[in-house]
């Protein structure tokens, strides 16, 4: 069964490659994409004026092995 997470927070720059230590948060899991999107929208709109803040939706399947990040 797929799960959806909202991930994000404050980043060092607008390339969004490295989060500021201690400023990346995970919200969820959500059973549907729509529920995750509602949570994403809440965080995204609350930080719309901060260029170093970003949130995204991650889909994960607990039955699959984790993706390689190399």
mmCIF file of the N, C-alpha and C atoms, coordinates in Angstrom:
data_MODEL
# 
_entry.id   MODEL 
# 
loop_
_atom_site.group_PDB 
_atom_site.id 
_atom_site.type_symbol 
_atom_site.label_atom_id 
_atom_site.label_alt_id 
_atom_site.label_comp_id 
_atom_site.label_asym_id 
_atom_site.label_entity_id 
_atom_site.label_seq_id 
_atom_site.pdbx_PDB_ins_code 
_atom_site.Cartn_x 
_atom_site.Cartn_y 
_atom_site.Cartn_z 
_atom_site.occupancy 
_atom_site.B_iso_or_equiv 
_atom_site.pdbx_formal_charge 
_atom_site.auth_seq_id 
_atom_site.auth_comp_id 
_atom_site.auth_asym_id 
_atom_site.auth_atom_id 
_atom_site.pdbx_PDB_model_num 
ATOM 1   N N  . UNK A 1 1  ? 0.846  -1.186 0.000  1.00 0.00 ? 1  UNK A N  1 
ATOM 2   C CA . UNK A 1 1  ? 0.000  0.000  0.000  1.00 0.00 ? 1  UNK A CA 1 
ATOM 3   C C  . UNK A 1 1  ? 0.889  1.246  0.000  1.00 0.00 ? 1  UNK A C  1 
ATOM 4   N N  . UNK A 1 2  ? 0.643  2.142  -0.916 1.00 0.00 ? 2  UNK A N  1 
ATOM 5   C CA . UNK A 1 2  ? 1.432  3.360  -1.010 1.00 0.00 ? 2  UNK A CA 1 
ATOM 6   C C  . UNK A 1 2  ? 1.082  4.329  0.114  1.00 0.00 ? 2  UNK A C  1 
ATOM 7   N N  . UNK A 1 3  ? 2.089  5.079  0.520  1.00 0.00 ? 3  UNK A N  1 
ATOM 8   C CA . UNK A 1 3  ? 1.910  6.145  1.489  1.00 0.00 ? 3  UNK A CA 1 
ATOM 9   C C  . UNK A 1 3  ? 2.506  7.409  0.896  1.00 0.00 ? 3  UNK A C  1 
ATOM 10  N N  . UNK A 1 4  ? 1.965  8.529  1.293  1.00 0.00 ? 4  UNK A N  1 
ATOM 11  C CA . UNK A 1 4  ? 2.445  9.808  0.803  1.00 0.00 ? 4  UNK A CA 1 
ATOM 12  C C  . UNK A 1 4  ? 2.908  10.649 1.982  1.00 0.00 ? 4  UNK A C  1 
ATOM 13  N N  . UNK A 1 5  ? 4.019  11.342 1.804  1.00 0.00 ? 5  UNK A N  1 
ATOM 14  C CA . UNK A 1 5  ? 4.601  12.193 2.828  1.00 0.00 ? 5  UNK A CA 1 
ATOM 15  C C  . UNK A 1 5  ? 4.829  13.583 2.244  1.00 0.00 ? 5  UNK A C  1 
ATOM 16  N N  . UNK A 1 6  ? 4.665  14.597 3.069  1.00 0.00 ? 6  UNK A N  1 
ATOM 17  C CA . UNK A 1 6  ? 5.030  15.951 2.692  1.00 0.00 ? 6  UNK A CA 1 
ATOM 18  C C  . UNK A 1 6  ? 6.377  16.224 3.346  1.00 0.00 ? 6  UNK A C  1 
ATOM 19  N N  . UNK A 1 7  ? 7.350  16.603 2.525  1.00 0.00 ? 7  UNK A N  1 
ATOM 20  C CA . UNK A 1 7  ? 8.720  16.782 2.988  1.00 0.00 ? 7  UNK A CA 1 
ATOM 21  C C  . UNK A 1 7  ? 9.178  18.183 2.593  1.00 0.00 ? 7  UNK A C  1 
ATOM 22  N N  . UNK A 1 8  ? 9.872  18.835 3.501  1.00 0.00 ? 8  UNK A N  1 
ATOM 23  C CA . UNK A 1 8  ? 10.427 20.129 3.129  1.00 0.00 ? 8  UNK A CA 1 
ATOM 24  C C  . UNK A 1 8  ? 10.801 20.959 4.327  1.00 0.00 ? 8  UNK A C  1 
ATOM 25  N N  . UNK A 1 9  ? 11.127 22.197 4.038  1.00 0.00 ? 9  UNK A N  1 
ATOM 26  C CA . UNK A 1 9  ? 11.528 23.128 5.071  1.00 0.00 ? 9  UNK A CA 1 
ATOM 27  C C  . UNK A 1 9  ? 12.432 24.189 4.487  1.00 0.00 ? 9  UNK A C  1 
ATOM 28  N N  . UNK A 1 10 ? 13.364 24.638 5.285  1.00 0.00 ? 10 UNK A N  1 
ATOM 29  C CA . UNK A 1 10 ? 14.268 25.719 4.882  1.00 0.00 ? 10 UNK A CA 1 
ATOM 30  C C  . UNK A 1 10 ? 15.541 25.144 4.266  1.00 0.00 ? 10 UNK A C  1 
ATOM 31  N N  . UNK A 1 11 ? 15.963 25.732 3.143  1.00 0.00 ? 11 UNK A N  1 
ATOM 32  C CA . UNK A 1 11 ? 17.158 25.293 2.433  1.00 0.00 ? 11 UNK A CA 1 
ATOM 33  C C  . UNK A 1 11 ? 18.197 26.411 2.407  1.00 0.00 ? 11 UNK A C  1 
ATOM 34  N N  . UNK A 1 12 ? 19.452 26.030 2.156  1.00 0.00 ? 12 UNK A N  1 
ATOM 35  C CA . UNK A 1 12 ? 20.543 27.001 2.138  1.00 0.00 ? 12 UNK A CA 1 
ATOM 36  C C  . UNK A 1 12 ? 20.415 28.012 1.008  1.00 0.00 ? 12 UNK A C  1 
ATOM 37  N N  . UNK A 1 13 ? 19.911 27.559 -0.142 1.00 0.00 ? 13 UNK A N  1 
ATOM 38  C CA . UNK A 1 13 ? 19.758 28.458 -1.288 1.00 0.00 ? 13 UNK A CA 1 
ATOM 39  C C  . UNK A 1 13 ? 18.601 27.969 -2.143 1.00 0.00 ? 13 UNK A C  1 
ATOM 40  N N  . UNK A 1 14 ? 18.339 28.670 -3.214 1.00 0.00 ? 14 UNK A N  1 
ATOM 41  C CA . UNK A 1 14 ? 17.188 28.326 -4.050 1.00 0.00 ? 14 UNK A CA 1 
ATOM 42  C C  . UNK A 1 14 ? 17.464 27.210 -5.046 1.00 0.00 ? 14 UNK A C  1 
ATOM 43  N N  . UNK A 1 15 ? 18.598 26.526 -4.927 1.00 0.00 ? 15 UNK A N  1 
ATOM 44  C CA . UNK A 1 15 ? 18.811 25.287 -5.674 1.00 0.00 ? 15 UNK A CA 1 
ATOM 45  C C  . UNK A 1 15 ? 18.107 24.124 -4.980 1.00 0.00 ? 15 UNK A C  1 
ATOM 46  N N  . UNK A 1 16 ? 17.782 24.281 -3.705 1.00 0.00 ? 16 UNK A N  1 
ATOM 47  C CA . UNK A 1 16 ? 17.046 23.304 -2.894 1.00 0.00 ? 16 UNK A CA 1 
ATOM 48  C C  . UNK A 1 16 ? 17.711 21.934 -2.867 1.00 0.00 ? 16 UNK A C  1 
ATOM 49  N N  . UNK A 1 17 ? 19.033 21.921 -2.805 1.00 0.00 ? 17 UNK A N  1 
ATOM 50  C CA . UNK A 1 17 ? 19.767 20.645 -2.739 1.00 0.00 ? 17 UNK A CA 1 
ATOM 51  C C  . UNK A 1 17 ? 20.098 20.240 -1.308 1.00 0.00 ? 17 UNK A C  1 
ATOM 52  N N  . UNK A 1 18 ? 20.276 21.233 -0.430 1.00 0.00 ? 18 UNK A N  1 
ATOM 53  C CA . UNK A 1 18 ? 20.677 20.927 0.947  1.00 0.00 ? 18 UNK A CA 1 
ATOM 54  C C  . UNK A 1 18 ? 19.837 21.737 1.931  1.00 0.00 ? 18 UNK A C  1 
ATOM 55  N N  . UNK A 1 19 ? 19.108 21.016 2.775  1.00 0.00 ? 19 UNK A N  1 
ATOM 56  C CA . UNK A 1 19 ? 18.290 21.680 3.787  1.00 0.00 ? 19 UNK A CA 1 
ATOM 57  C C  . UNK A 1 19 ? 19.180 22.210 4.900  1.00 0.00 ? 19 UNK A C  1 
ATOM 58  N N  . UNK A 1 20 ? 18.748 23.304 5.501  1.00 0.00 ? 20 UNK A N  1 
ATOM 59  C CA . UNK A 1 20 ? 19.430 23.820 6.677  1.00 0.00 ? 20 UNK A CA 1 
ATOM 60  C C  . UNK A 1 20 ? 19.275 22.764 7.769  1.00 0.00 ? 20 UNK A C  1 
ATOM 61  N N  . UNK A 1 21 ? 20.386 22.424 8.428  1.00 0.00 ? 21 UNK A N  1 
ATOM 62  C CA . UNK A 1 21 ? 20.366 21.360 9.440  1.00 0.00 ? 21 UNK A CA 1 
ATOM 63  C C  . UNK A 1 21 ? 19.263 21.621 10.472 1.00 0.00 ? 21 UNK A C  1 
ATOM 64  N N  . UNK A 1 22 ? 18.435 20.614 10.655 1.00 0.00 ? 22 UNK A N  1 
ATOM 65  C CA . UNK A 1 22 ? 17.349 20.712 11.617 1.00 0.00 ? 22 UNK A CA 1 
ATOM 66  C C  . UNK A 1 22 ? 16.111 21.421 11.098 1.00 0.00 ? 22 UNK A C  1 
ATOM 67  N N  . UNK A 1 23 ? 16.113 21.793 9.807  1.00 0.00 ? 23 UNK A N  1 
ATOM 68  C CA . UNK A 1 23 ? 14.979 22.536 9.255  1.00 0.00 ? 23 UNK A CA 1 
ATOM 69  C C  . UNK A 1 23 ? 14.234 21.788 8.161  1.00 0.00 ? 23 UNK A C  1 
ATOM 70  N N  . UNK A 1 24 ? 14.461 20.483 8.035  1.00 0.00 ? 24 UNK A N  1 
ATOM 71  C CA . UNK A 1 24 ? 13.668 19.694 7.103  1.00 0.00 ? 24 UNK A CA 1 
ATOM 72  C C  . UNK A 1 24 ? 12.726 18.832 7.922  1.00 0.00 ? 24 UNK A C  1 
ATOM 73  N N  . UNK A 1 25 ? 11.457 18.853 7.549  1.00 0.00 ? 25 UNK A N  1 
ATOM 74  C CA . UNK A 1 25 ? 10.442 18.114 8.291  1.00 0.00 ? 25 UNK A CA 1 
ATOM 75  C C  . UNK A 1 25 ? 9.703  17.158 7.371  1.00 0.00 ? 25 UNK A C  1 
ATOM 76  N N  . UNK A 1 26 ? 9.187  16.084 7.966  1.00 0.00 ? 26 UNK A N  1 
ATOM 77  C CA . UNK A 1 26 ? 8.367  15.100 7.265  1.00 0.00 ? 26 UNK A CA 1 
ATOM 78  C C  . UNK A 1 26 ? 6.997  15.094 7.942  1.00 0.00 ? 26 UNK A C  1 
ATOM 79  N N  . UNK A 1 27 ? 5.930  15.196 7.141  1.00 0.00 ? 27 UNK A N  1 
ATOM 80  C CA . UNK A 1 27 ? 4.562  15.171 7.650  1.00 0.00 ? 27 UNK A CA 1 
ATOM 81  C C  . UNK A 1 27 ? 3.843  14.004 6.996  1.00 0.00 ? 27 UNK A C  1 
ATOM 82  N N  . UNK A 1 28 ? 3.188  13.190 7.809  1.00 0.00 ? 28 UNK A N  1 
ATOM 83  C CA . UNK A 1 28 ? 2.474  12.049 7.263  1.00 0.00 ? 28 UNK A CA 1 
ATOM 84  C C  . UNK A 1 28 ? 2.684  10.831 8.127  1.00 0.00 ? 28 UNK A C  1 
ATOM 85  N N  . UNK A 1 29 ? 2.368  9.672  7.633  1.00 0.00 ? 29 UNK A N  1 
ATOM 86  C CA . UNK A 1 29 ? 1.990  9.359  6.257  1.00 0.00 ? 29 UNK A CA 1 
ATOM 87  C C  . UNK A 1 29 ? 0.517  9.657  5.989  1.00 0.00 ? 29 UNK A C  1 
ATOM 88  N N  . UNK A 1 30 ? 0.203  9.880  4.706  1.00 0.00 ? 30 UNK A N  1 
ATOM 89  C CA . UNK A 1 30 ? -1.156 10.087 4.242  1.00 0.00 ? 30 UNK A CA 1 
ATOM 90  C C  . UNK A 1 30 ? -1.505 8.923  3.327  1.00 0.00 ? 30 UNK A C  1 
ATOM 91  N N  . UNK A 1 31 ? -2.745 8.481  3.404  1.00 0.00 ? 31 UNK A N  1 
ATOM 92  C CA . UNK A 1 31 ? -3.168 7.327  2.612  1.00 0.00 ? 31 UNK A CA 1 
ATOM 93  C C  . UNK A 1 31 ? -3.439 7.690  1.159  1.00 0.00 ? 31 UNK A C  1 
ATOM 94  N N  . UNK A 1 32 ? -3.784 8.949  0.896  1.00 0.00 ? 32 UNK A N  1 
ATOM 95  C CA . UNK A 1 32 ? -4.090 9.363  -0.475 1.00 0.00 ? 32 UNK A CA 1 
ATOM 96  C C  . UNK A 1 32 ? -3.244 10.570 -0.861 1.00 0.00 ? 32 UNK A C  1 
ATOM 97  N N  . UNK A 1 33 ? -3.031 10.696 -2.161 1.00 0.00 ? 33 UNK A N  1 
ATOM 98  C CA . UNK A 1 33 ? -2.314 11.847 -2.685 1.00 0.00 ? 33 UNK A CA 1 
ATOM 99  C C  . UNK A 1 33 ? -3.071 13.139 -2.374 1.00 0.00 ? 33 UNK A C  1 
ATOM 100 N N  . UNK A 1 34 ? -4.381 13.090 -2.456 1.00 0.00 ? 34 UNK A N  1 
ATOM 101 C CA . UNK A 1 34 ? -5.196 14.273 -2.201 1.00 0.00 ? 34 UNK A CA 1 
ATOM 102 C C  . UNK A 1 34 ? -5.015 14.788 -0.778 1.00 0.00 ? 34 UNK A C  1 
ATOM 103 N N  . UNK A 1 35 ? -4.958 13.875 0.183  1.00 0.00 ? 35 UNK A N  1 
ATOM 104 C CA . UNK A 1 35 ? -4.746 14.279 1.583  1.00 0.00 ? 35 UNK A CA 1 
ATOM 105 C C  . UNK A 1 35 ? -3.358 14.891 1.750  1.00 0.00 ? 35 UNK A C  1 
ATOM 106 N N  . UNK A 1 36 ? -2.355 14.294 1.101  1.00 0.00 ? 36 UNK A N  1 
ATOM 107 C CA . UNK A 1 36 ? -0.997 14.844 1.172  1.00 0.00 ? 36 UNK A CA 1 
ATOM 108 C C  . UNK A 1 36 ? -0.947 16.203 0.494  1.00 0.00 ? 36 UNK A C  1 
ATOM 109 N N  . UNK A 1 37 ? -1.663 16.359 -0.598 1.00 0.00 ? 37 UNK A N  1 
ATOM 110 C CA . UNK A 1 37 ? -1.668 17.634 -1.310 1.00 0.00 ? 37 UNK A CA 1 
ATOM 111 C C  . UNK A 1 37 ? -2.272 18.745 -0.458 1.00 0.00 ? 37 UNK A C  1 
ATOM 112 N N  . UNK A 1 38 ? -3.302 18.439 0.296  1.00 0.00 ? 38 UNK A N  1 
ATOM 113 C CA . UNK A 1 38 ? -3.891 19.434 1.203  1.00 0.00 ? 38 UNK A CA 1 
ATOM 114 C C  . UNK A 1 38 ? -2.868 19.884 2.242  1.00 0.00 ? 38 UNK A C  1 
ATOM 115 N N  . UNK A 1 39 ? -2.114 18.942 2.803  1.00 0.00 ? 39 UNK A N  1 
ATOM 116 C CA . UNK A 1 39 ? -1.074 19.281 3.782  1.00 0.00 ? 39 UNK A CA 1 
ATOM 117 C C  . UNK A 1 39 ? 0.048  20.072 3.112  1.00 0.00 ? 39 UNK A C  1 
ATOM 118 N N  . UNK A 1 40 ? 0.450  19.651 1.911  1.00 0.00 ? 40 UNK A N  1 
ATOM 119 C CA . UNK A 1 40 ? 1.476  20.380 1.156  1.00 0.00 ? 40 UNK A CA 1 
ATOM 120 C C  . UNK A 1 40 ? 1.038  21.820 0.914  1.00 0.00 ? 40 UNK A C  1 
ATOM 121 N N  . UNK A 1 41 ? -0.201 22.007 0.481  1.00 0.00 ? 41 UNK A N  1 
ATOM 122 C CA . UNK A 1 41 ? -0.703 23.353 0.187  1.00 0.00 ? 41 UNK A CA 1 
ATOM 123 C C  . UNK A 1 41 ? -0.680 24.234 1.434  1.00 0.00 ? 41 UNK A C  1 
ATOM 124 N N  . UNK A 1 42 ? -1.027 23.661 2.560  1.00 0.00 ? 42 UNK A N  1 
ATOM 125 C CA . UNK A 1 42 ? -1.019 24.434 3.814  1.00 0.00 ? 42 UNK A CA 1 
ATOM 126 C C  . UNK A 1 42 ? 0.385  24.942 4.118  1.00 0.00 ? 42 UNK A C  1 
ATOM 127 N N  . UNK A 1 43 ? 1.386  24.074 4.017  1.00 0.00 ? 43 UNK A N  1 
ATOM 128 C CA . UNK A 1 43 ? 2.767  24.483 4.299  1.00 0.00 ? 43 UNK A CA 1 
ATOM 129 C C  . UNK A 1 43 ? 3.304  25.416 3.218  1.00 0.00 ? 43 UNK A C  1 
ATOM 130 N N  . UNK A 1 44 ? 3.016  25.115 1.974  1.00 0.00 ? 44 UNK A N  1 
ATOM 131 C CA . UNK A 1 44 ? 3.512  25.941 0.863  1.00 0.00 ? 44 UNK A CA 1 
ATOM 132 C C  . UNK A 1 44 ? 2.951  27.354 0.940  1.00 0.00 ? 44 UNK A C  1 
ATOM 133 N N  . UNK A 1 45 ? 1.667  27.493 1.199  1.00 0.00 ? 45 UNK A N  1 
ATOM 134 C CA . UNK A 1 45 ? 1.074  28.827 1.261  1.00 0.00 ? 45 UNK A CA 1 
ATOM 135 C C  . UNK A 1 45 ? 1.492  29.581 2.519  1.00 0.00 ? 45 UNK A C  1 
ATOM 136 N N  . UNK A 1 46 ? 1.757  28.899 3.598  1.00 0.00 ? 46 UNK A N  1 
ATOM 137 C CA . UNK A 1 46 ? 2.226  29.574 4.818  1.00 0.00 ? 46 UNK A CA 1 
ATOM 138 C C  . UNK A 1 46 ? 3.633  30.137 4.656  1.00 0.00 ? 46 UNK A C  1 
ATOM 139 N N  . UNK A 1 47 ? 4.396  29.614 3.699  1.00 0.00 ? 47 UNK A N  1 
ATOM 140 C CA . UNK A 1 47 ? 5.783  30.052 3.516  1.00 0.00 ? 47 UNK A CA 1 
ATOM 141 C C  . UNK A 1 47 ? 6.018  30.647 2.129  1.00 0.00 ? 47 UNK A C  1 
ATOM 142 N N  . UNK A 1 48 ? 4.965  31.047 1.442  1.00 0.00 ? 48 UNK A N  1 
ATOM 143 C CA . UNK A 1 48 ? 5.061  31.507 0.057  1.00 0.00 ? 48 UNK A CA 1 
ATOM 144 C C  . UNK A 1 48 ? 6.006  32.705 -0.103 1.00 0.00 ? 48 UNK A C  1 
ATOM 145 N N  . UNK A 1 49 ? 6.184  33.523 0.915  1.00 0.00 ? 49 UNK A N  1 
ATOM 146 C CA . UNK A 1 49 ? 7.037  34.706 0.814  1.00 0.00 ? 49 UNK A CA 1 
ATOM 147 C C  . UNK A 1 49 ? 8.499  34.445 1.169  1.00 0.00 ? 49 UNK A C  1 
ATOM 148 N N  . UNK A 1 50 ? 8.844  33.225 1.513  1.00 0.00 ? 50 UNK A N  1 
ATOM 149 C CA . UNK A 1 50 ? 10.219 32.882 1.875  1.00 0.00 ? 50 UNK A CA 1 
ATOM 150 C C  . UNK A 1 50 ? 10.834 32.041 0.753  1.00 0.00 ? 50 UNK A C  1 
ATOM 151 N N  . UNK A 1 51 ? 11.754 32.634 0.009  1.00 0.00 ? 51 UNK A N  1 
ATOM 152 C CA . UNK A 1 51 ? 12.340 31.976 -1.165 1.00 0.00 ? 51 UNK A CA 1 
ATOM 153 C C  . UNK A 1 51 ? 13.169 30.743 -0.823 1.00 0.00 ? 51 UNK A C  1 
ATOM 154 N N  . UNK A 1 52 ? 13.554 30.575 0.448  1.00 0.00 ? 52 UNK A N  1 
ATOM 155 C CA . UNK A 1 52 ? 14.382 29.428 0.835  1.00 0.00 ? 52 UNK A CA 1 
ATOM 156 C C  . UNK A 1 52 ? 13.567 28.274 1.425  1.00 0.00 ? 52 UNK A C  1 
ATOM 157 N N  . UNK A 1 53 ? 12.261 28.391 1.395  1.00 0.00 ? 53 UNK A N  1 
ATOM 158 C CA . UNK A 1 53 ? 11.396 27.330 1.904  1.00 0.00 ? 53 UNK A CA 1 
ATOM 159 C C  . UNK A 1 53 ? 10.790 26.580 0.722  1.00 0.00 ? 53 UNK A C  1 
ATOM 160 N N  . UNK A 1 54 ? 10.743 25.245 0.863  1.00 0.00 ? 54 UNK A N  1 
ATOM 161 C CA . UNK A 1 54 ? 10.154 24.426 -0.195 1.00 0.00 ? 54 UNK A CA 1 
ATOM 162 C C  . UNK A 1 54 ? 9.603  23.148 0.401  1.00 0.00 ? 54 UNK A C  1 
ATOM 163 N N  . UNK A 1 55 ? 8.477  22.717 -0.144 1.00 0.00 ? 55 UNK A N  1 
ATOM 164 C CA . UNK A 1 55 ? 7.844  21.469 0.270  1.00 0.00 ? 55 UNK A CA 1 
ATOM 165 C C  . UNK A 1 55 ? 7.504  20.653 -0.967 1.00 0.00 ? 55 UNK A C  1 
ATOM 166 N N  . UNK A 1 56 ? 7.525  19.331 -0.819 1.00 0.00 ? 56 UNK A N  1 
ATOM 167 C CA . UNK A 1 56 ? 7.214  18.426 -1.919 1.00 0.00 ? 56 UNK A CA 1 
ATOM 168 C C  . UNK A 1 56 ? 6.473  17.219 -1.355 1.00 0.00 ? 56 UNK A C  1 
ATOM 169 N N  . UNK A 1 57 ? 5.865  16.458 -2.249 1.00 0.00 ? 57 UNK A N  1 
ATOM 170 C CA . UNK A 1 57 ? 5.167  15.229 -1.859 1.00 0.00 ? 57 UNK A CA 1 
ATOM 171 C C  . UNK A 1 57 ? 6.006  14.045 -2.318 1.00 0.00 ? 57 UNK A C  1 
ATOM 172 N N  . UNK A 1 58 ? 6.296  13.152 -1.392 1.00 0.00 ? 58 UNK A N  1 
ATOM 173 C CA . UNK A 1 58 ? 7.053  11.933 -1.684 1.00 0.00 ? 58 UNK A CA 1 
ATOM 174 C C  . UNK A 1 58 ? 6.105  10.743 -1.581 1.00 0.00 ? 58 UNK A C  1 
ATOM 175 N N  . UNK A 1 59 ? 6.165  9.853  -2.568 1.00 0.00 ? 59 UNK A N  1 
ATOM 176 C CA . UNK A 1 59 ? 5.371  8.625  -2.548 1.00 0.00 ? 59 UNK A CA 1 
ATOM 177 C C  . UNK A 1 59 ? 6.279  7.474  -2.161 1.00 0.00 ? 59 UNK A C  1 
ATOM 178 N N  . UNK A 1 60 ? 5.835  6.672  -1.207 1.00 0.00 ? 60 UNK A N  1 
ATOM 179 C CA . UNK A 1 60 ? 6.617  5.517  -0.775 1.00 0.00 ? 60 UNK A CA 1 
ATOM 180 C C  . UNK A 1 60 ? 5.714  4.311  -0.648 1.00 0.00 ? 60 UNK A C  1 
ATOM 181 N N  . UNK A 1 61 ? 6.290  3.178  -0.965 1.00 0.00 ? 61 UNK A N  1 
ATOM 182 C CA . UNK A 1 61 ? 5.582  1.919  -0.798 1.00 0.00 ? 61 UNK A CA 1 
ATOM 183 C C  . UNK A 1 61 ? 6.361  1.113  0.231  1.00 0.00 ? 61 UNK A C  1 
ATOM 184 N N  . UNK A 1 62 ? 5.793  0.921  1.427  1.00 0.00 ? 62 UNK A N  1 
ATOM 185 C CA . UNK A 1 62 ? 6.518  0.205  2.482  1.00 0.00 ? 62 UNK A CA 1 
ATOM 186 C C  . UNK A 1 62 ? 6.939  -1.205 2.091  1.00 0.00 ? 62 UNK A C  1 
ATOM 187 N N  . UNK A 1 63 ? 6.314  -1.780 1.075  1.00 0.00 ? 63 UNK A N  1 
ATOM 188 C CA . UNK A 1 63 ? 6.657  -3.128 0.650  1.00 0.00 ? 63 UNK A CA 1 
ATOM 189 C C  . UNK A 1 63 ? 7.826  -3.154 -0.328 1.00 0.00 ? 63 UNK A C  1 
ATOM 190 N N  . UNK A 1 64 ? 8.253  -1.998 -0.824 1.00 0.00 ? 64 UNK A N  1 
ATOM 191 C CA . UNK A 1 64 ? 9.391  -1.929 -1.737 1.00 0.00 ? 64 UNK A CA 1 
ATOM 192 C C  . UNK A 1 64 ? 10.637 -1.530 -0.968 1.00 0.00 ? 64 UNK A C  1 
ATOM 193 N N  . UNK A 1 65 ? 11.815 -1.957 -1.439 1.00 0.00 ? 65 UNK A N  1 
ATOM 194 C CA . UNK A 1 65 ? 13.040 -1.509 -0.777 1.00 0.00 ? 65 UNK A CA 1 
ATOM 195 C C  . UNK A 1 65 ? 13.265 -0.018 -1.011 1.00 0.00 ? 65 UNK A C  1 
ATOM 196 N N  . UNK A 1 66 ? 13.997 0.644  -0.125 1.00 0.00 ? 66 UNK A N  1 
ATOM 197 C CA . UNK A 1 66 ? 14.247 2.087  -0.303 1.00 0.00 ? 66 UNK A CA 1 
ATOM 198 C C  . UNK A 1 66 ? 15.015 2.339  -1.595 1.00 0.00 ? 66 UNK A C  1 
ATOM 199 N N  . UNK A 1 67 ? 14.772 3.516  -2.192 1.00 0.00 ? 67 UNK A N  1 
ATOM 200 C CA . UNK A 1 67 ? 15.486 3.899  -3.401 1.00 0.00 ? 67 UNK A CA 1 
ATOM 201 C C  . UNK A 1 67 ? 16.930 4.213  -3.077 1.00 0.00 ? 67 UNK A C  1 
ATOM 202 N N  . UNK A 1 68 ? 17.825 3.917  -4.005 1.00 0.00 ? 68 UNK A N  1 
ATOM 203 C CA . UNK A 1 68 ? 19.240 4.231  -3.864 1.00 0.00 ? 68 UNK A CA 1 
ATOM 204 C C  . UNK A 1 68 ? 19.426 5.717  -4.122 1.00 0.00 ? 68 UNK A C  1 
ATOM 205 N N  . UNK A 1 69 ? 20.180 6.377  -3.278 1.00 0.00 ? 69 UNK A N  1 
ATOM 206 C CA . UNK A 1 69 ? 20.397 7.820  -3.448 1.00 0.00 ? 69 UNK A CA 1 
ATOM 207 C C  . UNK A 1 69 ? 21.803 8.143  -3.913 1.00 0.00 ? 69 UNK A C  1 
ATOM 208 N N  . UNK A 1 70 ? 22.543 7.149  -4.384 1.00 0.00 ? 70 UNK A N  1 
ATOM 209 C CA . UNK A 1 70 ? 23.907 7.391  -4.877 1.00 0.00 ? 70 UNK A CA 1 
ATOM 210 C C  . UNK A 1 70 ? 23.887 8.159  -6.168 1.00 0.00 ? 70 UNK A C  1 
# 
